[in-house]
Amino acid sequence: MNSFGTLFRISIYGESHGQETGVILDGCPAGLEIGETDFLPDLNRRRGGAQKGTTPRSEADIPEFHSGVFKGKTAGSPLCIAFKNENTRSEDYEKQKAIPRPGHADWVAIKKFGGYSDYRGGGHFSGRLTVSLVAAGVVAKKILSECYPELKVLAFISELGGMQTVEAGLQRAIDAKDSVGGIVTCTVSGMPPGLGEPFFNSVESLISHAVFSIPAIRGIEFGTGFKAASMFGSEHNDAIIDTNGKTQTNHAGGIVGGISNGNEILFRVAVKPTSSTPKGQQSINLDTGKLETFSVKGRHDLSIALRVPVVVEAVTAIVLTDLLMINRLVPAVFGDKR
């Protein structure tokens, strides 16, 4: 569905070329000071056109508060944040609506929704909706900073197009006249121990669930990840070296038995190449029933991975805020005036 979370619960809505996209947050504590300027740094990191290799489509992405904010502070009621879609070119998609694009959700959307879904720009499946995730993440980060100032969530590109630098990865895409993927590394420092539940609500399970809500994600690994399969147990085990639970190594990525152990959480995410590419491709024409060679029109990223780090930070902050609320480590009201 389109909702996620237990006590800090988010619901996203909208389509790529619809009137607006947005997010509704339920469970946000009252009294949290919040305004437009809180959102701009992270929203600008996600915006197209903000950096080399991203789509020329550039929306203003100014947050509009439809509910839940009163006199500059959260009111305790559901918080609704919306973003207008203004820089659209729907005619690019009108011409190819009969040909489902390889790598996109066009075909499955037709089967899922009987042909009624909005196909322009990928509709509800579009990466455009990650603006809503980032907005929810801004609120989550602000809650975390109020309660745990030492807790920091940081994500960055650690590999692009198989290359170790962004510049080299982009050049590879440019030379091939194609798109490339990448790897995003995320760390959480200052993490308190004891969060998470064994098995189904483990910290890894919840972060993975949230991360896979980001379009184009193809894999995730925590700590040593898949390399652990070739290690000896004595080598992989993290020796505990003090009474605070600090470990000598961090092969577990800060999570043991599904529970945070107080060390840095570390995970990596694999992002596929942007599906829309100028390279000629084949797909079925649903009107004629014949295979056709075509190239995808429109404005697209050389690598969608470039815009993913801030989204990974956002969904991670959302998960951590929810876990802290479940453990009653976040107040229901900030600066209670009663």
VEXFI-494265 format. One line per 8 residues: number of its first residue (from 1); their letters; for each residue x, y, z of N, C-alpha, C, O. Coordinates in steps of 0.001 Angstrom, whole numbers, plus 500000, padded with zeros to 6 digits. Layout:
% residues N
NUM> A> X:Y:Z:X:Y:Z:X:Y:Z:X:Y:Z  ...
This chain:
% residues 338
1> MNSFGTLF> 500845:498805:500000:500000:500000:500000:500882:501248:500000:502076:501173:499711  500297:502370:500320:501024:503638:500244:501338:504230:501608:501671:505410:501718  501231:503399:502659:501497:503850:504020:502564:502981:504666:502725:501808:504327  503293:503582:505608:504371:502863:506281:504556:503430:507684:504437:504636:507900  504851:502537:508642:505139:502960:510009:504086:502494:510985:502974:502137:510594  504439:502498:512262:503524:502060:513327:502951:503254:514084:501749:503510:514013  503795:503983:514806:503345:505172:515527:503654:506447:514757:502852:507380:514742  504813:506486:514120:505154:507581:513206:504857:507047:511812:505693:506385:511197
9> RISIYGES> 503665:507340:511325:503149:506684:510118:503015:507688:508984:502459:508772:509161  503534:507316:507808:503468:508202:506650:502624:507571:505554:502597:506350:505400  501936:508416:504797:501184:507992:503610:501514:508962:502492:501389:510174:502664  501941:508435:501333:502267:509305:500211:501178:509217:499141:500491:508204:499011  501040:510306:498379:500023:510327:497330:500539:511152:496148:501523:511882:496261  499846:511015:495008:500139:511831:493838:500719:511039:492685:501016:509851:492813  500878:511718:491552:501481:511150:490344:502496:512144:489780:502480:513329:490114  503365:511643:488931:504448:512461:488379:503936:513716:487682:504506:514795:487846
17> HGQETGVI> 502847:513579:486894:502336:514713:486131:500962:515159:486623:500263:515896:485928  500575:514717:487812:499319:515168:488394:499460:516570:488961:500507:517202:488820  498407:517056:489600:498411:518419:490137:499482:518594:491210:500172:519613:491246  499616:517597:492083:500591:517685:493165:500914:516291:493684:500199:515326:493415  501993:516210:494424:502315:515007:495180:502576:515439:496611:502937:516588:496863  502394:514521:497544:502563:514933:498934:502587:513775:499894:502569:512610:499496  502629:514113:501167:502722:513111:502227:501873:513548:503415:501791:514733:503739  501250:512578:504049:500513:512814:505288:501233:512053:506394:501439:510844:506287
25> LDGCPAGL> 501619:512763:507459:502303:512153:508586:501364:512118:509781:500853:513150:510214  501146:510931:510302:500317:510766:511490:501228:510348:512641:502105:509502:512466  501022:510938:513814:501828:510592:514974:502961:511558:515235:503761:511342:516146  503046:512631:514445:504090:513626:514677:503807:514359:515988:502698:514862:516172  504774:514434:516902:504541:515125:518178:504141:516577:517968:504559:517211:517000  503339:517091:518869:502938:518493:518816:504063:519374:519363:504902:518925:520144  504060:520637:518933:505010:521608:519469:506350:521638:518781:507252:522350:519224  506510:520872:517692:507774:520862:516952:507799:522067:516019:506947:522194:515139
33> EIGETDFL> 508767:522941:516208:508867:524123:515361:509277:523709:513951:510267:523000:513767  508515:524152:512967:508782:523695:511609:508310:524731:510605:507289:525390:510804  509067:524866:509524:508721:525830:508492:509397:525490:507182:510166:524533:507099  509109:526272:506166:509601:526003:504810:511114:525857:504754:511625:524976:504062  511841:526718:505481:513301:526702:505397:513910:525412:505937:515034:525070:505571  513203:524694:506792:513709:523419:507301:513844:522390:506186:514688:521497:506257  513019:522515:505165:512943:521503:504115:513884:521762:502939:514269:520827:502237  514253:523014:502722:514950:523375:501483:516292:522678:501286:516561:522248:500164
41> PDLNRRRG> 517158:522532:502298:518450:521875:502045:518301:520458:501487:518948:520119:500497  517461:519631:502106:517301:518255:501626:516518:518201:500316:516818:517377:499452  515526:519064:500159:514774:519077:498909:515669:519489:497738:515526:518962:496635  516576:520410:497967:517492:520838:496908:518475:519733:496542:518903:519642:495392  518836:518895:497504:519721:517762:497202:519024:516741:496297:519678:516052:495515  517711:516650:496406:516957:515674:495627:516542:516196:494254:516291:515403:493346  516468:517497:494090:515909:518104:492880:516681:517745:491619:517906:517618:491630  515929:517585:490528:516552:517425:489227:517186:518732:488793:516697:519809:489136
49> GAQKGTTP> 518273:518643:488037:518954:519837:487558:519877:520472:488567:520597:521417:488244  519866:519957:489809:520696:520538:490856:522155:520116:490738:523037:520760:491305  522411:519037:490004:523783:518575:489830:523929:517928:488458:522946:517512:487845  525162:517851:487989:525460:517267:486691:524977:515827:486631:525168:515057:487572  524344:515467:485504:523894:514098:485318:522467:513843:485721:521975:512726:485562  521765:514875:486255:520377:514690:486651:519449:515301:485617:519876:516094:484778  518174:514929:485681:517181:515370:484705:517061:516894:484654:517142:517551:485692  516868:517469:483451:516631:518909:483343:515297:519339:483951:515082:520525:484202
57> RSEADIPE> 514390:518367:484192:513130:518741:484833:513424:519241:486242:513937:518498:487079  513100:520490:486495:513397:521097:487792:512147:521750:488356:511687:522774:487850  511607:521156:489399:510440:521717:490073:510899:522610:491228:511966:522390:491802  510098:523606:491561:510447:524513:492664:510489:523775:493992:511300:524097:494860  509615:522780:494153:509553:521963:495367:509482:522809:496637:510250:522622:497581  508539:523738:496628:508264:524539:497829:507165:523835:498621:506065:523653:498099  507428:523434:499859:506416:522699:500623:505213:523572:500987:505361:524714:501421  504033:523008:500801:502796:523670:501223:502182:522858:502352:501946:521659:502199
65> FHSGVFKG> 501923:523496:503474:501365:522807:504636:499841:522923:504598:499281:523987:504862  499181:521813:504267:497723:521820:504164:497046:521592:505508:495900:521997:505707  497745:520951:506422:497173:520722:507757:498291:520340:508719:499385:519966:508295  498015:520436:509998:498932:519955:511025:499947:520953:511527:500742:520624:512407  499947:522189:510986:500860:523229:511454:500038:524452:511860:499171:524905:511113  500322:524979:513055:499592:526138:513565:500593:527066:514250:501271:526677:515201  500669:528281:513755:501593:529285:514299:503040:528789:514308:503789:529019:515258  503413:528101:513222:504797:527696:513047:505220:526456:513799:506403:526117:513829
73> KTAGSPLC> 504247:525761:514418:504579:524541:515145:503565:523448:514827:502408:523724:514511  504022:522208:514916:503102:521103:514661:501994:521111:515694:502223:521394:516870  500790:520798:515240:499607:520924:516092:499192:519607:516745:498308:519590:517602  499830:518501:516342:499454:517195:516884:498490:516446:515999:498345:515231:516135  497822:517145:515089:496931:516505:514120:497759:516041:512927:498923:516424:512811  497183:515214:512025:497954:514755:510867:498571:515919:510091:497903:516912:509803  499824:515784:509767:500580:516814:509060:500581:516476:507573:501081:515424:507173  500027:517361:506759:499955:517151:505309:500851:518167:504619:500678:519375:504780
81> IAFKNENT> 501816:517663:503843:502759:518511:503118:502636:518186:501631:502735:517024:501236  502424:519203:500814:502199:518992:499373:503213:519764:498540:503773:520773:498970  503431:519246:497314:504347:519883:496363:503669:519936:494997:503209:518914:494487  503610:521108:494418:503000:521277:493100:503880:520674:492008:505107:520737:492078  503232:520087:490997:503910:519659:489776:503652:520725:488724:502516:520897:488281  504688:521437:488321:504496:522540:487382:505329:522406:486108:504919:522888:485052  506481:521765:486193:507383:521679:485043:507242:520314:484372:508169:519504:484382  506068:520072:483788:505785:518771:483163:505714:518917:481645:505405:519987:481120
89> RSEDYEKQ> 506010:517807:480946:505864:517756:479484:505153:516454:479145:505769:515494:478681  503859:516438:479384:503091:515203:479255:503016:514685:477829:502785:513495:477612  503210:515577:476843:503116:515145:475444:504204:514121:475099:504031:513323:474178  505317:514139:475828:506378:513156:475572:505881:511736:475810:506368:510792:475187  504918:511583:476703:504425:510254:477072:503169:509872:476294:502854:508691:476146  502457:510883:475800:501252:510621:475021:501586:509833:473759:500817:508974:473329  502759:510141:473164:503150:509523:471911:503530:508055:472064:503496:507306:471088  503890:507634:473272:504392:506267:473442:503554:505460:474435:504026:504449:474955
97> KAIPRPGH> 502318:505890:474705:501514:505225:475719:501182:503779:475360:500892:502974:476245  501222:503442:474065:500900:502074:473637:502085:501129:473785:501940:499915:473639  503268:501694:474076:504474:500863:474167:505022:500922:475587:505644:501917:475959  504805:499876:476393:505340:499874:477758:506870:499883:477735:507492:499060:477065  507457:500804:478460:508905:500982:478443:509611:499895:479254:509228:499644:480396  510623:499249:478697:511384:498238:479444:512008:498850:480702:512539:499960:480666  511937:498119:481801:512537:498592:483051:511629:499472:483870:511892:499703:485050  510551:499976:483262:509586:500813:483972:508399:499965:484437:508296:498781:484115
105> ADWVAIKK> 507520:500592:485193:506352:499886:485720:505144:499979:484794:504033:499631:485194  505345:500444:483561:504221:500648:482637:503368:499388:482481:502145:499439:482616  504018:498263:482196:503287:497026:481917:502564:496516:483163:501389:496153:483097  503261:496490:484290:502619:495969:485510:501514:496898:485993:500544:496447:486602  501657:498206:485723:500597:499144:486095:499323:498862:485303:498216:498942:485834  499501:498532:484026:498343:498188:483190:497640:496956:483744:496414:496931:483851  498422:495928:484098:497843:494693:484616:497239:494888:486007:496209:494295:486330  497879:495719:486827:497414:495939:488200:496134:496770:488235:495201:496457:488975
113> FGGYSDYR> 496098:497832:487430:495000:498795:487523:494100:498819:486288:493310:499746:486114  494216:497806:485435:493281:497658:484330:493350:498743:483285:492372:498965:482571  494473:499426:483170:494619:500466:482161:494132:501831:482598:494115:502764:481795  493732:501970:483862:493219:503256:484351:494293:504144:484973:494043:505321:485233  495473:503602:485213:496499:504379:485911:497068:505474:485011:497033:505366:483786  497583:506515:485626:498188:507639:484915:499574:507204:484427:500463:506935:485236  499752:507136:483117:501009:506652:482544:502039:507765:482343:503201:507473:482063  501647:509013:482476:502555:510128:482194:503700:510180:483216:503467:510315:484417
121> GGGHFSGR> 504911:510073:482732:506071:510152:483610:506166:509031:484622:506876:509147:485621  505443:507929:484364:505450:506823:485313:504345:506917:486349:504181:506006:487161  503577:508012:486333:502438:508136:487246:502815:508000:488705:503744:508651:489182  502084:507145:489414:502299:506952:490854:503567:506147:491137:504028:506091:492277  504133:505520:490094:505350:504725:490267:506614:505572:490101:507724:505060:490247  506457:506834:489803:507581:507689:489445:508476:508036:490628:508026:508119:491771  509762:508239:490319:510696:508745:491318:510327:510135:491790:510854:510599:492801  509434:510813:491083:508963:512128:491518:508395:512069:492930:508501:513035:493686
129> LTVSLVAA> 507793:510940:493285:507164:510821:494597:508174:510737:495745:507798:510806:496916  509461:510586:495401:510450:510580:496478:510552:511942:497159:511098:512047:498257  510025:512991:496508:509993:514295:497189:509168:514197:498467:509459:514874:499453  508128:513347:498448:507296:513153:499635:508065:512414:500722:507928:512725:501905  508880:511428:500321:509698:510705:501290:510721:511638:501931:510957:511581:503138  511327:512497:501110:512311:513438:501639:511660:514395:502629:512235:514697:503674  510468:514870:502306:509760:515785:503212:509475:515114:504552:509679:515716:505606  509003:513867:504513:508751:513132:505754:510054:512916:506516:510080:512947:507746
137> GVVAKKIL> 511141:512696:505762:512441:512512:506391:512933:513765:507087:513594:513679:508122  512620:514935:506531:513007:516196:507167:512349:516305:508541:512991:516693:509517  511067:515959:508606:510359:516001:509891:510974:514991:510861:511190:515298:512033  511252:513788:510364:511851:512753:511210:513213:513193:511729:513513:513021:512911  514042:513761:510851:515368:514228:511272:515253:515315:512340:516061:515376:513267  514251:516162:512199:514076:517248:513170:513675:516686:514532:514136:517170:515566  512826:515678:514533:512445:515014:515783:513678:514366:516415:513907:514489:517619  514469:513673:515588:515674:513011:516092:516654:514026:516671:517262:513773:517712
145> SECYPELK> 516814:515172:516009:517763:516174:516487:517320:516782:517806:518155:517182:518617  516006:516857:518030:515483:517375:519294:515730:516395:520441:516041:516800:521561  515589:515102:520148:515681:514080:521189:517092:513510:521345:517529:513208:522455  517793:513368:520227:519137:512775:520231:520042:513602:519323:520290:513213:518182  520540:514742:519815:521373:515621:518971:522602:514933:518402:523115:515338:517359  523079:513886:519084:524289:513200:518617:523993:512190:517509:524920:511675:516882  522709:511900:517260:522345:510908:516248:522364:511561:514865:521639:512524:514619  523186:511040:513975:523329:511608:512631:523154:510521:511578:523747:509447:511675
153> VLAFISEL> 522344:510807:510583:522146:509904:509443:522808:510539:508233:522499:511675:507876  523725:509801:507597:524467:510338:506463:524573:509293:505362:525004:508165:505605  524176:509674:504144:524298:508780:502988:525060:509492:501879:524972:510712:501733  525807:508717:501101:526622:509300:500039:526854:508266:498936:526735:507061:499158  527189:508765:497743:527540:507887:496620:528934:507313:496857:529904:508063:496966  529038:505989:496936:530350:505364:497114:530856:504706:495833:532018:504310:495745  529969:504592:494839:530371:504045:493539:529326:504451:492516:528131:504436:492810  529767:504816:491309:528834:505192:490245:529269:504544:488938:530400:504726:488488
161> GGMQTVEA> 528369:503794:488341:528672:503147:487070:529863:502226:487139:530586:502066:486155  530080:501608:488304:531215:500716:488475:532527:501444:488717:533576:500810:488837  532477:502763:488789:533681:503570:488996:533687:504131:490422:532642:504245:491062  534873:504477:490902:535016:504920:492289:534719:506399:492502:534596:506844:493643  534602:507160:491428:534254:508574:491556:533029:508880:490714:532762:508217:489712  532289:509894:491138:531091:510304:490413:531456:510787:489017:530770:510472:488045  532545:511557:488920:532951:512106:487626:533251:511001:486618:532842:511076:485459  533966:509979:487069:534318:508871:486169:533082:508079:485770:532965:507642:484625
169> GLQRAIDA> 532164:507892:486702:530930:507163:486410:530061:507895:485410:529490:507284:484506  529958:509221:485574:529171:510016:484624:529804:510010:483238:529103:509945:482228  531123:510078:483196:531792:510067:481903:531561:508751:481188:531424:508711:479965  531519:507671:481962:531239:506355:481365:529858:506350:480716:529682:505806:479626  528870:506962:481392:527518:507039:480834:527486:507916:479583:526840:507580:478590  528191:509042:479647:528219:509972:478510:528869:509316:477285:528373:509435:476165  529977:508628:477522:530682:507977:476417:529827:506896:475761:529874:506701:474546  529039:506191:476591:528206:505098:476076:526854:505578:475569:526087:504804:474996
177> KDSVGGIV> 526561:506869:475786:525240:507420:475477:524158:506550:476111:523182:506164:475468  524365:506253:477401:523473:505350:478140:523390:505831:479584:523960:506865:479930  522687:505089:480422:522577:505422:481836:523373:504431:482669:523719:503348:482196  523663:504806:483915:524415:503924:484817:523756:503914:486192:522984:504808:486540  524083:502878:486963:523606:502766:488333:524690:503160:489317:525676:503796:488946  524507:502783:490565:525499:503149:491569:525245:502486:492899:524263:501765:493077  526140:502736:493828:526012:502227:495195:525987:503412:496150:526817:504317:496058  525021:503395:497072:524892:504423:498096:525202:503790:499446:524629:502761:499803
185> TCTVSGMP> 526105:504405:500188:526441:503949:501532:525764:504862:502550:525760:506082:502393  525197:504268:503586:524518:505047:504625:525050:504649:505998:525221:503463:506281  525313:505638:506851:525739:505392:508226:524826:506129:509190:524301:507198:508882  524647:505531:510370:523903:506186:511455:524813:506166:512674:525062:505105:513245  525310:507331:513076:526157:507435:514255:525341:507941:515442:524288:508554:515264  525830:507683:516648:525118:508108:517851:523843:507329:518099:522923:507824:518750  523786:506111:517584:522584:505282:517670:522461:504641:519052:523391:503964:519491  521342:504836:519749:521172:504173:521046:520962:502672:520877:520380:502246:519879
193> PGLGEPFF> 521421:501859:521830:521212:500415:521743:519790:500031:522155:519096:500796:522825  519374:498846:521747:518105:498293:522219:516903:498537:521353:515800:498133:521720  517069:499192:520197:515927:499429:519313:515735:498246:518372:516698:497586:517982  514492:497989:518017:514177:496899:517109:513628:495697:517849:513731:495594:519072  513043:494791:517083:512466:493570:517641:513009:492373:516862:513305:492500:515674  513143:491218:517506:513635:490040:516786:512725:489666:515617:511524:489933:515641  513298:489064:514623:512595:488527:513461:511919:489610:512628:512622:490379:511972  510598:489710:512621:509907:490487:511606:510070:491995:511726:509984:492695:510717
201> NSVESLIS> 510301:492515:512920:510500:493958:513077:511920:494272:513500:512156:495199:514275  512875:493490:512984:514280:493790:513224:514629:495121:512558:513962:495557:511620  515682:495751:513060:516094:497032:512480:516396:496859:510989:516016:497699:510174  517088:495752:510632:517385:495519:509216:516111:495346:508400:516013:495856:507284  515129:494625:508956:513879:494386:508223:513168:495688:507925:512699:495903:506807  513083:496565:508928:512341:497811:508762:513068:498778:507835:512444:499415:506987  514383:498890:507993:515135:499758:507085:515045:499232:505657:514855:500001:504715  515184:497909:505501:515107:497325:504151:513743:497579:503531:513651:497932:502355
209> HAVFSIPA> 512682:497403:504311:511321:497650:503824:511202:499080:503312:510686:499320:502221  511689:500030:504116:511586:501438:503736:512465:501759:502534:512049:502497:501641  513673:501212:502505:514604:501478:501406:514039:500973:500081:514199:501623:499048  513380:499816:500110:512838:499272:498862:511575:500005:498406:511016:499674:497361  511123:500991:499173:510044:501856:498684:510589:502898:497718:509822:503563:497021  511913:503044:497675:512551:503996:496766:512659:503348:495383:513258:502279:495259  512101:503963:494351:512227:503373:493014:513693:503177:492622:514544:504000:492957  513981:502094:491920:515299:501772:491350:516238:501046:492304:517377:500762:491934
217> IRGIEFGT> 515794:500737:493524:516655:499999:494453:516652:498517:494074:515596:497937:493825  517842:497909:494033:517956:496511:493650:518603:495632:494702:518573:494408:494572  519188:496211:495741:519810:495373:496758:520230:496187:497965:520383:497405:497882  520418:495502:499097:520877:496151:500326:521707:495154:501114:521406:493960:501118  522739:495629:501775:523542:494781:502650:523986:495590:503860:524275:496782:503753  524036:494930:505013:524415:495577:506262:525796:495103:506697:526133:493927:506564  526591:496036:507220:527913:495678:507706:528766:495088:506609:528895:495666:505530  529351:493927:506887:530176:493242:505901:529340:492722:504741:529865:492509:503648
225> GFKAASMF> 528051:492516:504963:527155:492103:503897:527486:490747:503308:527758:489798:504043  527465:490649:501992:527672:489364:501327:529086:488819:501517:529311:487619:501358  530029:489680:501852:531391:489207:502098:531456:488295:503325:532383:487498:503464  530462:488419:504213:530435:487585:505415:530364:486104:505061:530812:485257:505834  529809:485793:503904:529651:484396:503508:530988:483694:503295:531054:482466:503350  532053:484455:503054:533366:483852:502810:534314:484012:503997:535493:483671:503899  533807:484527:505117:534646:484747:506304:534495:483610:507304:533496:482890:507286  535497:483448:508185:535370:482532:509310:534547:483218:510403:534524:484445:510504
233> GSEHNDAI> 533871:482398:511219:533071:482954:512307:533893:483783:513267:533464:484855:513694  535092:483284:513615:535955:484012:514548:536407:485347:513972:536701:486289:514708  536457:485412:512645:536862:486635:511959:535714:487631:511879:535908:488839:512007  534509:487096:511664:533351:487972:511484:532805:488504:512807:532254:489605:512835  532940:487760:513898:532404:488203:515186:533036:489517:515629:534241:489717:515481  532217:490406:516172:532695:491703:516648:532947:491624:518154:532006:491486:518936  534205:491710:518556:534554:491634:519978:534033:492865:520726:534255:493997:520296  533336:492638:521851:532835:493734:522688:533960:494178:523604:534503:493363:524350
241> IDTNGKTQ> 534325:495462:523562:535525:495915:524268:535241:496860:525440:536171:497243:526150  533983:497241:525658:533679:498015:526875:532243:497768:527300:531479:497115:526590  531877:498302:528478:530553:498036:529063:529435:498785:528350:528260:498545:528624  529785:499687:527440:528777:500381:526643:528425:499611:525377:527577:500042:524595  529091:498451:525176:528805:497635:524007:529624:497969:522782:529374:497427:521705  530613:498864:522924:531451:499207:521783:532186:497964:521306:532674:497176:522116  532265:497788:519999:532924:496605:519428:534209:497000:518704:534351:498117:518205  535129:496054:518666:536429:496301:518041:536301:496448:516535:536978:497276:515925
249> TNHAGGIV> 535440:495650:515944:535118:495746:514518:533613:495962:514395:532899:495963:515398  533140:496141:513186:531699:496371:513005:531173:495597:511803:530477:496141:510945  531525:494306:511764:531054:493472:510658:529526:493346:510669:528914:493136:509622  528915:493472:511845:527461:493343:511964:526725:494597:511525:525502:494575:511384  527437:495679:511308:526786:496917:510874:525933:497550:511947:524959:498235:511638  526282:497335:513210:525576:497995:514308:524281:497338:514723:523529:497903:515518  523998:496137:514194:522741:495450:514491:523037:493978:514750:523646:493313:513913  522613:493466:515897:522786:492056:516236:521452:491503:516730:520819:492092:517606
257> GGISNGNE> 521029:490380:516172:519745:489811:516565:518570:490700:516227:517505:490600:516835  518771:491573:515254:517714:492502:514863:517630:493742:515728:516769:494593:515509  518536:493859:516733:518506:494947:517707:519746:495829:517520:520841:495320:517280  519573:497133:517629:520731:498027:517545:521636:497788:518752:521158:497668:519880  522960:497720:518506:523886:497436:519612:524665:498668:520071:525582:498553:520884  524308:499840:519558:524944:501075:519994:526116:501498:519142:526603:502621:519277  526582:500618:518260:527638:500976:517334:527032:501604:516080:525814:501625:515900  527903:502109:515229:527422:502756:514008:526669:501769:513131:527161:500681:512835
265> ILFRVAVK> 525460:502166:512718:524735:501365:511733:525337:501669:510370:525538:502831:510015  525620:500621:509611:526233:500776:508300:525548:499851:507300:525454:498644:507524  525071:500421:506197:524520:499592:505132:524767:500234:503779:525005:501438:503678  524708:499414:502744:524907:499864:501367:523713:499448:500516:523112:498394:500724  523389:500303:499554:522227:500099:498698:522659:500118:497239:523414:500996:496820  522180:499151:496470:522466:499108:495031:521323:499765:494261:520157:499422:494458  521656:500698:493396:520677:501429:492592:520876:501052:491127:521989:501134:490606  519801:500641:490467:519923:500220:489062:520133:501433:488156:519887:502565:488570
273> PTSSTPKG> 520585:501202:486928:520683:502305:485962:519296:502880:485677:518299:502161:485739  519235:504156:485371:517976:504779:484987:517373:504000:483815:518043:503759:482810  516115:503616:483952:515483:502801:482902:515308:503564:481598:515432:502990:480516  515019:504856:481699:514869:505671:480494:516246:506025:479948:517034:506690:480621  516532:505586:478741:517834:505787:478123:517636:506082:476644:516698:505566:476036  518499:506901:476055:518357:507211:474622:518699:506038:473711:518426:506096:472512  519281:504991:474243:519601:503817:473437:518328:503219:472852:517293:503196:473518  518391:502741:471632:517257:502072:471025:516944:500772:471754:517849:499993:472055
281> QQSINLDT> 515663:500535:472040:515234:499332:472731:514008:498756:472026:513395:499413:471185  513666:497531:472379:512479:496903:471808:511427:496662:472881:511739:496356:474032  510176:496809:472469:509054:496472:473344:507833:496216:472475:507810:496544:471288  506829:495628:473088:505610:495300:472354:504738:496536:472197:504578:497310:473141  504177:496723:471016:503181:497771:470802:501822:497147:471107:501377:496240:470403  501171:497632:472150:499918:497020:472602:498782:497231:471604:497807:496480:471610  498897:498233:470758:497856:498487:469758:497974:497544:468566:496970:497090:468017  499231:497252:468170:499435:496419:466982:499811:494980:467316:499677:494087:466479
289> GKLETFSV> 500285:494755:468552:500725:493421:468944:502077:493035:468370:502459:491865:468404  502806:494017:467840:504103:493752:467225:505231:494397:468018:505047:495412:468690  506421:493769:467918:507600:494358:468536:508010:495605:467765:507955:495633:466535  508423:496639:468502:508886:497861:467869:510193:498295:468506:510414:498087:469699  511048:498892:467713:512257:499513:468220:511963:500988:468462:511412:501666:467595  512323:501474:469619:512027:502870:469948:513075:503370:470933:513824:502581:471509  513123:504684:471122:513959:505280:472160:513052:506118:473050:512094:506730:472578  513359:506139:474323:512514:506840:475295:512724:508344:475165:513855:508827:475212
297> KGRHDLSI> 511632:509076:475002:511689:510532:474932:511500:511108:476336:511129:510399:477271  511763:512400:476461:511560:513049:477748:512877:513460:478378:513927:513399:477738  512817:513883:479646:513992:514387:480361:514310:513425:481499:513468:513172:482361  515525:512894:481498:515848:511825:482434:517265:511963:482985:518105:512665:482422  517508:511276:484096:518817:511290:484733:519783:510340:484016:519391:509259:483579  521048:510754:483902:522076:509807:483466:522227:508698:484511:522486:507540:484185  522056:509093:485777:522074:508116:486869:521153:508594:487976:521399:509622:488607  520094:507838:488203:519166:508182:489279:519841:508070:490636:519386:508665:491612
305> ALRVPVVV> 520940:507299:490699:521664:507121:491963:522126:508446:492547:522258:508572:493765  522372:509433:491698:522857:510726:492169:521882:511401:493119:522287:512186:493976  520593:511095:492968:519571:511751:493781:519054:510861:494916:518154:511245:495663  519640:509669:495029:519149:508704:496012:519661:508921:497441:518913:508645:498378  520907:509405:497664:521402:509494:499046:520472:510206:500016:520246:509712:501121  519935:511345:499632:519073:512087:500557:517763:511340:500816:517163:511487:501881  517321:510537:499841:516099:509748:500036:516370:508592:501001:515532:508267:501842  517550:507972:500872:517945:506907:501804:518032:507459:503222:517572:506820:504168
313> EAVTAIVL> 518617:508637:503371:518666:509279:504687:517256:509472:505238:517000:509228:506417  516354:509910:504380:514988:510201:504806:514271:508967:505334:513711:508992:506430  514286:507884:504557:513547:506691:504984:514190:506065:506219:513499:505479:507053  515517:506188:506336:516197:505675:507526:515772:506464:508753:515495:505881:509801  515718:507784:508631:515282:508632:509750:513842:508331:510137:513495:508358:511318  513001:508045:509146:511604:507701:509420:511520:506431:510258:510774:506372:511235  512292:505411:509869:512301:504145:510610:512788:504356:512037:512179:503855:512982  513886:505098:512198:514457:505304:513530:513515:506096:514430:513402:505807:515621
321> TDLLMINR> 512841:507091:513865:511870:507871:514648:510735:506980:515128:510311:507074:516280  510245:506120:514251:509171:505197:514622:509633:504242:515730:508895:503988:516682  510847:503720:515601:511373:502803:516616:511536:503503:517973:511241:502918:519015  511999:504732:517953:512149:505484:519200:510794:505752:519844:510663:505717:521067  509787:506018:519014:508441:506227:519552:507890:504940:520152:507258:504968:521208  508123:503816:519488:507658:502529:519997:508279:502236:521353:507635:501653:522225  509533:502642:521531:510230:502450:522801:509999:503610:523776:510670:503696:524804  509063:504492:523462:508664:505625:524311:509840:506537:524630:509981:507031:525748
329> LVPAVFGD> 510687:506751:523614:511860:507597:523794:511705:508945:523095:512662:509712:522986  510479:509227:522619:510149:510508:522005:508912:511056:522705:507917:510341:522824  508945:512314:523176:507776:512878:523858:506617:513100:522893:506831:513327:521702  505405:513034:523402:504215:513303:522577:504075:514782:522288:503451:515167:521299  504658:515627:523154:504567:517067:523017:505925:517691:523338:506509:517409:524384  506423:518532:522442:507650:519265:522703:507293:520588:523379:506394:521296:522926  507994:520921:524458:507752:522194:525152:506325:522287:525649:505655:523288:525399  505838:521262:526353:504465:521199:526849:504136:522429:527688:504816:522708:528676
337> KR> 503090:523170:527295:502702:524411:527984:501557:524213:528974:501071:525174:529570  501133:522968:529145:499991:522754:530043:500382:522984:531497:499546:522848:532390
